[in-house]
Amino acid sequence: MKHHSLLSIRPVRSLPGQLRSRAAAAFTLVELLVVIAIIAILAAMLLPVLNSVKTKAKVKMAQVQMGQIVGAIRDYESTYNRYPVSSNAMSAVSKVTPADDYTFGVDFLVANTGYTPSAVYSTYRADNSEIMATLLDLETYPSNGLATINKGHVKNPKKTQFLNATMSTDVKAPGVGPDLVYRDPWGHPYIITIDLNYDEKARDVFYRQQAISKQSGLSGQSGYNGLINSIDPAGAGDHFEAATPVMVWSFGPDGKAQLNVPANQGVNKDNILSWKQ
């Protein structure tokens, strides 16, 4: 009988190289799919959070910009004892009795809320560009080279730049566009109301309305966001106003505002207001 030493026993063959490669590849593919699935789940969970953070940052930016606009208008008035507006705007408010304030951006409100302009705007409507031209001391519009109300520095003879604002080359982008309209972080024009009847109060054409500003459940003069109807003791008229000579507001993240909807509800709830208390 023949005896075989242990050294002569043939080892068990391992898997062929091609089979090993296929097994490794299959395992790697499963791992990859699992990782992709996990990433997709995490992304779905994080996206709302990231969007919320981004929106809050834009809201804060709008608040800062509105504060700068209010401050610049006040500084201008302190320097020249008048507001940075055209003679056309002054004439428009003087033609009604009693003299009223002026809201820059009425055409934008008409197009986006259906607002019906009062008699003040029957002869002259302006966006906020004439204010920006004066505060920034610009003589011509970058978009077409036409003269602004500040041509020859007539509105700003000291040539002072009262406002520090980012300039844009796009009329739909945030910042001051080539048309000199100052737009919020979502690309919508800021609505600016100035006390042109010089009673130290401002009455915006949108927020003056009782359907928007009168506090629900209250029969008096109190309005939302610190507004007061000082003219009508019952708060029945459209006379809600802010105890400040300048009001600036934005349509906010949703880019919408709506008539006959209370200021604390619906699309009006996220509007950003310079005077909000």
Contacts in CASP RR format, 6 or more apart in sequence:
PFRMAT RR
TARGET T0000
AUTHOR 0000-0000-0000
METHOD contacts of the structure
MODEL  1
MKHHSLLSIRPVRSLPGQLRSRAAAAFTLVELLVVIAIIAILAAMLLPVL
NSVKTKAKVKMAQVQMGQIVGAIRDYESTYNRYPVSSNAMSAVSKVTPAD
DYTFGVDFLVANTGYTPSAVYSTYRADNSEIMATLLDLETYPSNGLATIN
KGHVKNPKKTQFLNATMSTDVKAPGVGPDLVYRDPWGHPYIITIDLNYDE
KARDVFYRQQAISKQSGLSGQSGYNGLINSIDPAGAGDHFEAATPVMVWS
FGPDGKAQLNVPANQGVNKDNILSWKQ
14 20 0 8 1.000
15 23 0 8 1.000
55 253 0 8 1.000
58 185 0 8 1.000
58 186 0 8 1.000
58 253 0 8 1.000
59 252 0 8 1.000
59 253 0 8 1.000
59 272 0 8 1.000
61 185 0 8 1.000
62 184 0 8 1.000
62 185 0 8 1.000
62 250 0 8 1.000
62 252 0 8 1.000
62 272 0 8 1.000
63 272 0 8 1.000
63 274 0 8 1.000
65 165 0 8 1.000
65 182 0 8 1.000
65 184 0 8 1.000
65 185 0 8 1.000
65 190 0 8 1.000
66 190 0 8 1.000
66 248 0 8 1.000
66 249 0 8 1.000
66 250 0 8 1.000
66 272 0 8 1.000
66 274 0 8 1.000
67 248 0 8 1.000
67 274 0 8 1.000
68 163 0 8 1.000
68 164 0 8 1.000
68 165 0 8 1.000
69 131 0 8 1.000
69 163 0 8 1.000
69 182 0 8 1.000
69 190 0 8 1.000
69 192 0 8 1.000
69 246 0 8 1.000
69 248 0 8 1.000
69 274 0 8 1.000
70 244 0 8 1.000
70 246 0 8 1.000
70 248 0 8 1.000
70 274 0 8 1.000
71 246 0 8 1.000
72 135 0 8 1.000
72 162 0 8 1.000
72 163 0 8 1.000
73 83 0 8 1.000
73 84 0 8 1.000
73 131 0 8 1.000
73 135 0 8 1.000
73 162 0 8 1.000
73 192 0 8 1.000
73 194 0 8 1.000
73 246 0 8 1.000
74 245 0 8 1.000
74 246 0 8 1.000
75 162 0 8 1.000
76 83 0 8 1.000
76 84 0 8 1.000
76 134 0 8 1.000
76 135 0 8 1.000
76 156 0 8 1.000
76 162 0 8 1.000
77 83 0 8 1.000
77 84 0 8 1.000
77 245 0 8 1.000
79 158 0 8 1.000
79 160 0 8 1.000
79 162 0 8 1.000
80 156 0 8 1.000
83 194 0 8 1.000
83 195 0 8 1.000
83 196 0 8 1.000
84 130 0 8 1.000
84 131 0 8 1.000
84 134 0 8 1.000
84 135 0 8 1.000
84 155 0 8 1.000
84 156 0 8 1.000
84 162 0 8 1.000
85 102 0 8 1.000
85 104 0 8 1.000
85 130 0 8 1.000
85 131 0 8 1.000
85 134 0 8 1.000
85 149 0 8 1.000
85 194 0 8 1.000
85 196 0 8 1.000
86 126 0 8 1.000
86 130 0 8 1.000
86 149 0 8 1.000
88 123 0 8 1.000
88 124 0 8 1.000
88 126 0 8 1.000
89 102 0 8 1.000
89 104 0 8 1.000
89 124 0 8 1.000
89 126 0 8 1.000
89 130 0 8 1.000
89 196 0 8 1.000
90 196 0 8 1.000
91 123 0 8 1.000
91 124 0 8 1.000
92 102 0 8 1.000
92 120 0 8 1.000
92 121 0 8 1.000
92 123 0 8 1.000
92 124 0 8 1.000
93 99 0 8 1.000
93 100 0 8 1.000
93 101 0 8 1.000
93 102 0 8 1.000
93 120 0 8 1.000
93 196 0 8 1.000
93 197 0 8 1.000
95 119 0 8 1.000
95 120 0 8 1.000
95 123 0 8 1.000
96 118 0 8 1.000
96 119 0 8 1.000
96 120 0 8 1.000
98 197 0 8 1.000
99 196 0 8 1.000
99 197 0 8 1.000
100 118 0 8 1.000
100 120 0 8 1.000
100 196 0 8 1.000
100 197 0 8 1.000
100 203 0 8 1.000
101 193 0 8 1.000
101 194 0 8 1.000
101 195 0 8 1.000
101 196 0 8 1.000
101 197 0 8 1.000
101 201 0 8 1.000
101 202 0 8 1.000
101 203 0 8 1.000
101 204 0 8 1.000
102 120 0 8 1.000
102 193 0 8 1.000
102 194 0 8 1.000
102 196 0 8 1.000
103 109 0 8 1.000
103 191 0 8 1.000
103 192 0 8 1.000
103 193 0 8 1.000
103 204 0 8 1.000
103 205 0 8 1.000
103 206 0 8 1.000
104 126 0 8 1.000
104 127 0 8 1.000
104 128 0 8 1.000
104 130 0 8 1.000
104 131 0 8 1.000
104 191 0 8 1.000
104 192 0 8 1.000
104 193 0 8 1.000
104 194 0 8 1.000
105 125 0 8 1.000
105 126 0 8 1.000
105 127 0 8 1.000
105 128 0 8 1.000
105 189 0 8 1.000
105 191 0 8 1.000
105 192 0 8 1.000
106 115 0 8 1.000
106 117 0 8 1.000
106 121 0 8 1.000
106 125 0 8 1.000
106 126 0 8 1.000
106 205 0 8 1.000
107 125 0 8 1.000
107 127 0 8 1.000
108 127 0 8 1.000
108 188 0 8 1.000
108 189 0 8 1.000
108 191 0 8 1.000
109 115 0 8 1.000
109 191 0 8 1.000
109 205 0 8 1.000
109 206 0 8 1.000
109 257 0 8 1.000
110 116 0 8 1.000
110 117 0 8 1.000
112 251 0 8 1.000
112 256 0 8 1.000
112 257 0 8 1.000
113 206 0 8 1.000
113 257 0 8 1.000
113 258 0 8 1.000
113 259 0 8 1.000
114 259 0 8 1.000
115 205 0 8 1.000
115 206 0 8 1.000
115 259 0 8 1.000
117 125 0 8 1.000
117 205 0 8 1.000
118 205 0 8 1.000
127 179 0 8 1.000
127 181 0 8 1.000
127 189 0 8 1.000
128 181 0 8 1.000
128 182 0 8 1.000
128 189 0 8 1.000
128 190 0 8 1.000
128 191 0 8 1.000
128 192 0 8 1.000
129 141 0 8 1.000
129 148 0 8 1.000
129 179 0 8 1.000
129 180 0 8 1.000
129 181 0 8 1.000
129 182 0 8 1.000
130 148 0 8 1.000
130 149 0 8 1.000
130 180 0 8 1.000
131 192 0 8 1.000
131 194 0 8 1.000
132 138 0 8 1.000
132 163 0 8 1.000
132 165 0 8 1.000
132 176 0 8 1.000
132 180 0 8 1.000
132 181 0 8 1.000
132 182 0 8 1.000
133 139 0 8 1.000
133 141 0 8 1.000
133 148 0 8 1.000
133 149 0 8 1.000
133 150 0 8 1.000
133 155 0 8 1.000
133 180 0 8 1.000
134 148 0 8 1.000
134 149 0 8 1.000
134 150 0 8 1.000
134 155 0 8 1.000
134 156 0 8 1.000
135 156 0 8 1.000
135 161 0 8 1.000
135 162 0 8 1.000
135 163 0 8 1.000
136 161 0 8 1.000
136 162 0 8 1.000
136 163 0 8 1.000
136 165 0 8 1.000
136 176 0 8 1.000
136 180 0 8 1.000
137 150 0 8 1.000
137 153 0 8 1.000
137 156 0 8 1.000
137 159 0 8 1.000
137 160 0 8 1.000
137 161 0 8 1.000
137 162 0 8 1.000
138 148 0 8 1.000
138 150 0 8 1.000
138 180 0 8 1.000
139 147 0 8 1.000
139 148 0 8 1.000
139 150 0 8 1.000
139 151 0 8 1.000
139 152 0 8 1.000
139 153 0 8 1.000
140 146 0 8 1.000
140 147 0 8 1.000
140 148 0 8 1.000
140 151 0 8 1.000
141 147 0 8 1.000
141 148 0 8 1.000
141 178 0 8 1.000
141 179 0 8 1.000
141 180 0 8 1.000
142 167 0 8 1.000
142 169 0 8 1.000
142 177 0 8 1.000
142 178 0 8 1.000
142 180 0 8 1.000
143 171 0 8 1.000
143 177 0 8 1.000
143 178 0 8 1.000
143 179 0 8 1.000
148 180 0 8 1.000
149 155 0 8 1.000
150 156 0 8 1.000
153 159 0 8 1.000
156 162 0 8 1.000
165 175 0 8 1.000
165 176 0 8 1.000
165 182 0 8 1.000
166 174 0 8 1.000
166 175 0 8 1.000
166 176 0 8 1.000
167 175 0 8 1.000
167 176 0 8 1.000
167 177 0 8 1.000
168 174 0 8 1.000
168 175 0 8 1.000
168 176 0 8 1.000
168 177 0 8 1.000
168 178 0 8 1.000
168 183 0 8 1.000
169 177 0 8 1.000
169 178 0 8 1.000
170 177 0 8 1.000
170 178 0 8 1.000
171 177 0 8 1.000
171 178 0 8 1.000
171 179 0 8 1.000
171 181 0 8 1.000
172 183 0 8 1.000
172 187 0 8 1.000
173 183 0 8 1.000
173 187 0 8 1.000
174 183 0 8 1.000
174 184 0 8 1.000
174 185 0 8 1.000
174 186 0 8 1.000
174 187 0 8 1.000
175 182 0 8 1.000
175 183 0 8 1.000
175 187 0 8 1.000
176 182 0 8 1.000
176 183 0 8 1.000
177 183 0 8 1.000
181 189 0 8 1.000
182 189 0 8 1.000
182 190 0 8 1.000
183 189 0 8 1.000
183 190 0 8 1.000
184 190 0 8 1.000
184 250 0 8 1.000
184 251 0 8 1.000
184 252 0 8 1.000
184 272 0 8 1.000
186 250 0 8 1.000
186 251 0 8 1.000
186 252 0 8 1.000
186 253 0 8 1.000
186 255 0 8 1.000
188 250 0 8 1.000
188 251 0 8 1.000
188 252 0 8 1.000
188 255 0 8 1.000
190 248 0 8 1.000
190 249 0 8 1.000
190 250 0 8 1.000
191 204 0 8 1.000
191 206 0 8 1.000
191 248 0 8 1.000
191 249 0 8 1.000
191 250 0 8 1.000
192 246 0 8 1.000
192 247 0 8 1.000
192 248 0 8 1.000
193 202 0 8 1.000
193 203 0 8 1.000
193 204 0 8 1.000
193 205 0 8 1.000
193 246 0 8 1.000
193 247 0 8 1.000
193 248 0 8 1.000
194 202 0 8 1.000
194 245 0 8 1.000
194 246 0 8 1.000
195 201 0 8 1.000
195 202 0 8 1.000
195 245 0 8 1.000
195 246 0 8 1.000
200 243 0 8 1.000
200 244 0 8 1.000
200 245 0 8 1.000
201 230 0 8 1.000
201 241 0 8 1.000
201 242 0 8 1.000
201 243 0 8 1.000
201 244 0 8 1.000
201 245 0 8 1.000
202 241 0 8 1.000
202 242 0 8 1.000
202 244 0 8 1.000
202 245 0 8 1.000
202 246 0 8 1.000
202 247 0 8 1.000
203 239 0 8 1.000
203 240 0 8 1.000
203 241 0 8 1.000
203 242 0 8 1.000
204 241 0 8 1.000
204 242 0 8 1.000
204 247 0 8 1.000
204 249 0 8 1.000
206 212 0 8 1.000
206 249 0 8 1.000
206 257 0 8 1.000
206 259 0 8 1.000
207 213 0 8 1.000
207 225 0 8 1.000
207 227 0 8 1.000
207 240 0 8 1.000
207 242 0 8 1.000
207 247 0 8 1.000
207 249 0 8 1.000
207 263 0 8 1.000
207 273 0 8 1.000
208 238 0 8 1.000
208 239 0 8 1.000
208 240 0 8 1.000
208 241 0 8 1.000
209 238 0 8 1.000
209 240 0 8 1.000
209 259 0 8 1.000
210 229 0 8 1.000
210 235 0 8 1.000
210 236 0 8 1.000
210 237 0 8 1.000
210 238 0 8 1.000
210 240 0 8 1.000
211 259 0 8 1.000
211 260 0 8 1.000
211 261 0 8 1.000
211 262 0 8 1.000
212 224 0 8 1.000
212 240 0 8 1.000
212 259 0 8 1.000
212 260 0 8 1.000
212 261 0 8 1.000
212 262 0 8 1.000
212 263 0 8 1.000
212 268 0 8 1.000
213 223 0 8 1.000
213 224 0 8 1.000
213 225 0 8 1.000
213 227 0 8 1.000
213 229 0 8 1.000
213 240 0 8 1.000
213 262 0 8 1.000
213 263 0 8 1.000
214 222 0 8 1.000
214 223 0 8 1.000
214 224 0 8 1.000
214 229 0 8 1.000
214 235 0 8 1.000
214 240 0 8 1.000
214 262 0 8 1.000
215 222 0 8 1.000
215 223 0 8 1.000
215 224 0 8 1.000
216 262 0 8 1.000
219 234 0 8 1.000
219 235 0 8 1.000
220 229 0 8 1.000
220 233 0 8 1.000
220 234 0 8 1.000
220 235 0 8 1.000
221 228 0 8 1.000
221 229 0 8 1.000
221 230 0 8 1.000
221 232 0 8 1.000
221 233 0 8 1.000
221 234 0 8 1.000
221 235 0 8 1.000
222 228 0 8 1.000
223 229 0 8 1.000
223 240 0 8 1.000
224 262 0 8 1.000
224 263 0 8 1.000
224 264 0 8 1.000
225 263 0 8 1.000
225 273 0 8 1.000
225 275 0 8 1.000
225 276 0 8 1.000
225 277 0 8 1.000
226 242 0 8 1.000
226 275 0 8 1.000
226 276 0 8 1.000
226 277 0 8 1.000
227 240 0 8 1.000
227 241 0 8 1.000
227 242 0 8 1.000
227 275 0 8 1.000
228 240 0 8 1.000
228 241 0 8 1.000
228 243 0 8 1.000
229 235 0 8 1.000
229 237 0 8 1.000
229 239 0 8 1.000
229 240 0 8 1.000
229 241 0 8 1.000
230 239 0 8 1.000
230 241 0 8 1.000
231 237 0 8 1.000
231 239 0 8 1.000
232 239 0 8 1.000
242 275 0 8 1.000
244 275 0 8 1.000
246 274 0 8 1.000
247 273 0 8 1.000
247 274 0 8 1.000
247 275 0 8 1.000
248 273 0 8 1.000
248 274 0 8 1.000
249 271 0 8 1.000
249 272 0 8 1.000
249 273 0 8 1.000
249 274 0 8 1.000
250 271 0 8 1.000
250 272 0 8 1.000
251 257 0 8 1.000
251 271 0 8 1.000
252 270 0 8 1.000
252 271 0 8 1.000
252 272 0 8 1.000
253 270 0 8 1.000
254 267 0 8 1.000
254 270 0 8 1.000
255 267 0 8 1.000
256 267 0 8 1.000
257 267 0 8 1.000
257 268 0 8 1.000
257 271 0 8 1.000
258 266 0 8 1.000
258 267 0 8 1.000
258 268 0 8 1.000
261 267 0 8 1.000
261 268 0 8 1.000
262 268 0 8 1.000
263 269 0 8 1.000
263 271 0 8 1.000
END
